[in-house]
Amino acid sequence: MLGDRGKHSDVQPAWLQTYLHSDEKQRQLYKKTLLVVVLSQIFGGAGLAAGITVGALLAQNMLGTDSVTGIPTALFTLGSAGAALLVGRLSQRFGRRSGLATGFLTGGLGAVGVIMSALTNSILLLFMSLVIYGAGSATNLQARYAGTDLANSTQRAKAVSIAMVSTTFGAVAGPNLVNVMGDFAVSIGVPALAGPFILAAAAYIVAGLVLLLFLRPDPFIVAKAIAETHKQTGHLQAEESADRLPKNKRGIWAGATVMILTQFVMTAIMTMTPIHMGHHGHALQAVGLVIGFHIGAMYLPSLITGSLVDKVGRVAMAIASAITLLASGILAAVGSADSMTVLITALVLLGLGWNFGLISGTAMLVDATPLSTRAKTQGSVDVWIALSGALGGGLSGIIVANTSYAALSITGAMLALLLIPVVIWAGIHRRNKLS
């Protein structure tokens, strides 16, 4: 045993060896990693939210039609799907620091491209840049995993929740700075609607630099080395046993369906809300306020939601997601478009329903997959979630142009109800297997 350990230590750098056998240094690195992730997520949230707020309005302004206003959300969501794979592979091979920093910096480059497209009135450059800008969105979601690398089994959910909650600060601030950034943009000769993308570019670039400069030692590299050492010394027998558990295909389908469908409904309604508000005379500042509340509801309840998912159950919280999205869609459809209270309430419910669905669906997916295929399955599902958002954003403009915002909202509400039979089906199957 000692010979094996010595052999393993010979191939590890000296700095890494100091972490392999020191629980105290591992705890210190875990805490430092969480701090760095929180800081990067604050900036990352600002970069994500600023673009969401005015992307559709910018396209509407450049093209002069509502029918394509869902395309910006579709494009950056589509870009996030491709980036999710690339960031994941970079992180797997080179560590979280390289993967996440590259993703955020690429998103910042895309935001710069959007600014240039507004200056040159180039719709082709706008669409290309929005795809690249999507890398920031994918990275913003994947960054939450960095906090879990060195966490034990009782800390992982908390680590993910902390990362998601910290996103809220930037995500809420971003939309509420649209007027300030619009005025700043005009003062330097840039169209006002491109102003939030100036913030997005700066925020994503700063988030990338924070990770590049401070996420060292890389928690993923350290965690892999620790796991390899433990395997050689026989410390992972329990996890190896758990790894042999069979896949629960119904659980995988149910968890994936919950996340994919909630992403579709949320993105479709959210994308067209700024356009809907514009048609009813709301100022850009009001749009920013509504979207700010919406994004806050998406992320801020995460700590409570995670606890509820564990205590109340995955199926119950997925059903709560469906009911909350149903209420949001109905209120958005029948409520007065002139009332800020109605709009804020509808969009808060939309964000909350998404939050319930994301966390309960993620838990279902983890429960249903053995360790040997878990990461691969999660990566595949994440791509479909992003594609679902792209489809929702792309179709939303077409639906509203040919029908109405109310019809879009009611359609989303009805789709959300499909979650209930899906999760009940999976829950009954699971109980039958356990009985």
Secondary structure, 3 states (H helix, E strand, C coil): CHHHHHHHHHCCCHHHHHHHCCHHHHHHHHHHHHHHHHHHHHHHHHHHHHHHHHHHHHHHHHHCCCCCCCHHHHHHHHHHHHHHHHHHHHHHHHCHHHHHHHHHHHHHHHHHHHHHHHHHCCHHHHHHHHHHHHHHHHHHHHHHHHHHCCCCCCCHHHHHHHHHHHHHHHHHHCHHHHHHHHHHHHHCCCCHHHHHHHHHHHHHHHHHHHHHHHCCCCHHHHHHHHHHHHHHCCCCHHHHHHCCCCCCHHHHHHHHHHHHHHHHHHHHHHHHHHHHHHHCCCCHHHHHHHHHHHHHHHHCCHHHHHHHHHHHCHHHHHHHHHHHHHHHHHHHHHCCCCCHHHHHHHHHHHHHHHHHHHHHHHHHHHHHCCHHHHHHHHHHHHHHHHHHHHHHHHHHHHHHHHCCHHHHHHHHHHHHCCHHHHHHHHHHHHHHHHC
